[in-house]
Amino acid sequence: MTLTVTPLQLRRSRGFSLNSPAMDLRQGEILSVLGPNGAGKSTFLQLLAGQLKPDQGSVMWEEQSRAALGRRAWAKHVAFVSQEASAPPALRLGQYVRLGRIPFRGLFQPFTAEDDTAVASALDLCGLTDYADAWMEQLSGGQRQRGRIARALAQDPGVLLLDEPTNHLDLAVMRNTAHLLEDLARSGVALVISVHDLDFAAVLSDRAAILHQGQVQVIGPTSQTLTADTIRRYWGVEVTSVQDGQRRRHVLRYGREPGAGAG
């Protein structure tokens, strides 16, 4: 099971364009998408999700595009969790997660025992079983985020795309989210996550793609791609890199360089 991406180009208004090389998303791997603000990370994930149509290139699940499969069939294989930008829906959590089963049943068809099992499994994976009857607006930000992931998991996808899944989360919830993503990868799901936290990406991901001004500048094993040199080149900051077991981690240096002004 793979998501295959040929070289992509998307041209947007005001001169912005996004370009990406060919790649395959591998079963059970975690690919982090990194880059400064405005680099095109969210646009890139929307392309992979099939929500945007590239001007050149294609994104295919098992050699079939979203257009060829159809929106509903595509959603059975590829799930996308975008950034939360609106008020939570007036639904209980269990009802919200059940929406992930619509590709299997249609909007007006009754849900089945199979759907209930899928919803219960998704809630359990995300540690939300005890909150199934809670209203979405009553949940914390971290619980709502895990609820959004649970809804995507109810689709039983082979590929899960997450846009800033740790945004605005406290440290404990970030850690729990990292554990959840690792568990999903071990179960065989391919994960693509856009993140700002370089240390989170360094610890979690198998591969990393760095975007800068709409270009995927480099993609490869995280240890080779996310280095002090590439961070300096594309973010313009200095980091201290330390080896932590098999992972190399990066800590931002907050001190000013000699001779630097107040800025």
C-alpha positions in Angstrom: 0.0 0.0 0.0 1.6 3.2 -1.1 0.9 6.8 -2.0 2.9 7.7 -5.1 3.8 11.3 -5.9 5.2 12.3 -9.2 7.0 15.7 -9.5 4.4 18.3 -8.5 3.9 22.0 -9.4 1.1 24.2 -8.2 0.9 27.9 -9.2 -1.0 30.2 -6.9 -1.9 33.9 -7.0 0.7 36.7 -6.3 3.5 34.6 -7.8 3.6 31.8 -5.3 4.3 28.4 -6.6 5.0 25.0 -5.0 7.3 22.4 -6.4 8.0 19.0 -5.1 10.1 16.0 -6.4 8.8 12.5 -6.9 8.4 10.4 -3.8 6.6 7.4 -2.3 5.1 7.3 1.1 6.0 4.0 2.7 3.8 1.8 4.9 4.6 2.4 8.5 6.9 5.4 8.1 6.6 8.9 9.5 7.5 11.8 7.1 7.8 15.2 8.7 7.2 18.3 6.5 9.2 21.3 7.8 9.9 24.9 6.9 9.5 28.4 8.1 6.1 30.2 8.0 4.9 30.7 4.4 7.0 28.0 3.0 4.0 26.0 1.7 3.6 23.2 4.2 -0.2 23.3 4.4 -0.5 23.6 0.6 1.8 20.6 0.2 -0.3 18.5 2.5 -3.5 19.6 0.7 -1.9 18.4 -2.5 -1.1 15.0 -1.0 -4.6 14.8 0.4 -6.1 15.4 -3.1 -7.8 18.6 -1.9 -5.9 20.7 -4.4 -5.2 19.7 -8.0 -1.6 20.3 -9.1 -0.9 22.1 -12.4 1.6 19.5 -13.1 2.1 16.0 -11.7 -0.1 13.6 -9.8 -0.8 12.0 -6.4 -1.9 8.4 -6.7 -3.1 5.6 -4.3 -2.1 2.3 -5.7 -1.6 3.9 -9.1 -5.1 5.5 -9.1 -5.7 9.2 -8.7 -8.4 10.8 -6.5 -10.3 11.7 -9.6 -10.2 8.1 -10.9 -11.2 6.6 -7.5 -13.8 9.2 -6.6 -13.9 11.2 -3.4 -15.5 8.6 -1.3 -13.2 5.7 -2.3 -10.2 8.0 -1.9 -11.3 8.8 1.7 -11.1 5.1 2.6 -7.4 5.2 1.9 -6.2 8.7 2.6 -7.3 10.8 5.6 -6.4 14.4 6.3 -6.5 16.3 9.6 -6.2 20.0 8.9 -5.5 22.7 11.4 -8.4 23.6 13.6 -9.7 27.0 12.5 -13.3 27.1 13.6 -15.5 26.6 16.6 -16.1 22.9 17.6 -19.2 21.4 16.1 -22.3 21.0 18.2 -21.9 17.3 18.5 -20.9 14.7 21.1 -17.4 13.3 20.5 -18.7 9.9 19.5 -21.0 11.4 17.0 -18.2 13.5 15.6 -15.8 10.5 15.2 -18.6 8.6 13.5 -18.5 11.1 10.7 -15.4 9.4 9.6 -17.5 6.4 8.5 -19.5 8.4 6.0 -17.3 7.2 3.1 -18.3 3.7 3.8 -22.1 4.3 4.3 -23.0 7.5 2.6 -24.5 10.6 4.3 -28.0 9.2 4.8 -27.5 5.5 5.1 -27.8 4.0 8.7 -24.6 3.2 10.6 -23.9 -0.5 11.3 -22.2 -2.6 14.0 -19.1 -2.5 11.8 -19.1 1.3 12.0 -19.6 1.3 15.7 -16.6 -1.1 16.1 -14.5 1.2 14.0 -15.5 4.3 16.0 -14.9 2.5 19.3 -11.4 1.4 18.1 -10.5 4.9 17.0 -11.6 6.4 20.3 -9.6 3.8 22.2 -6.5 4.4 20.2 -6.7 8.1 21.0 -7.4 7.5 24.7 -10.9 9.0 24.4 -13.2 6.2 25.2 -14.4 7.8 28.4 -15.3 11.0 26.6 -17.5 9.6 23.8 -20.6 11.2 25.2 -19.0 14.6 26.0 -19.9 17.6 23.8 -17.0 18.7 21.6 -17.1 22.2 23.1 -16.6 20.8 26.6 -13.3 19.1 25.6 -9.9 20.6 26.1 -7.9 21.7 23.0 -5.7 18.5 23.3 -8.8 16.3 23.6 -10.4 17.9 20.6 -7.2 17.4 18.6 -7.1 13.8 19.5 -10.8 13.6 18.6 -10.0 15.0 15.1 -7.4 12.3 14.7 -9.9 9.7 15.9 -12.4 10.8 13.2 -9.7 10.4 10.6 -8.7 6.9 12.0 -12.4 5.9 11.7 -11.8 6.1 8.0 -9.3 3.2 8.4 -6.8 5.0 6.2 -3.5 3.6 4.8 -2.1 7.2 4.8 -2.8 9.8 7.5 -1.9 13.4 6.8 -1.8 15.8 9.8 -1.2 19.6 9.5 0.4 20.9 12.7 -1.1 18.2 15.0 0.8 19.6 18.0 -0.1 23.3 17.5 -1.0 25.0 20.8 -0.7 21.7 22.8 1.1 21.6 26.2 4.1 19.3 26.7 2.3 16.3 28.2 -0.2 16.3 25.3 2.6 16.7 22.8 4.3 13.7 24.3 1.0 11.6 24.2 0.4 12.7 20.6 3.9 11.5 19.7 3.3 8.1 21.3 0.0 7.9 19.4 1.6 8.6 16.1 4.4 6.1 16.8 1.7 3.4 17.6 -0.1 4.2 14.3 3.1 3.9 12.3 3.8 0.5 14.0 0.4 -0.6 12.9 1.3 0.0 9.3 -0.2 3.5 8.7 2.0 5.9 6.7 2.0 9.3 8.3 2.9 12.7 7.0 3.0 15.5 9.5 3.7 19.2 9.1 5.4 20.6 12.3 7.2 23.7 13.5 8.9 21.9 16.4 12.2 20.7 14.9 13.0 18.6 18.0 9.6 16.9 17.8 10.4 16.0 14.1 13.9 14.9 14.9 12.7 12.4 17.5 9.6 11.2 15.8 10.1 11.0 12.0 11.9 8.5 9.8 12.3 11.0 6.9 12.0 14.8 6.7 11.2 17.1 3.8 12.2 20.8 4.2 10.3 23.4 2.2 11.5 26.9 1.6 9.7 29.5 -0.5 7.5 26.8 -2.0 10.3 24.5 -3.0 11.0 21.1 -1.4 14.7 21.8 -1.0 15.7 18.4 0.5 14.1 15.2 1.5 15.6 12.1 3.0 16.4 10.3 6.3 15.8 12.8 9.2 19.3 12.4 10.6 20.8 13.4 7.2 18.2 16.0 6.3 17.6 17.9 9.5 21.0 19.1 10.5 22.5 22.3 12.1 23.6 23.4 8.6 20.1 23.0 7.0 18.5 24.7 9.9 20.9 27.6 9.6 20.3 27.8 5.9 16.5 27.6 5.8 15.5 29.1 9.1 18.4 31.5 9.7 19.0 30.4 13.3 21.7 28.6 15.2 21.0 25.4 17.1 22.9 23.1 19.4 22.7 19.5 18.2 23.1 16.6 20.7 23.0 12.9 20.2 20.2 11.2 22.2 20.5 7.4 21.6 19.9 6.9 17.9 18.3 10.3 17.4 20.0 13.6 16.9 18.1 16.4 18.6 18.3 20.2 18.0 17.9 22.9 20.7 17.5 26.6 19.6 20.2 28.9 20.8 18.5 32.0 22.2 21.7 34.0 23.0 22.7 36.8 20.6 25.8 36.3 18.4 28.7 38.7 19.2 28.0 42.0 17.7 24.3 41.4 17.0 22.0 44.4 17.6 18.7 44.5 19.5 16.7 43.6 16.3 
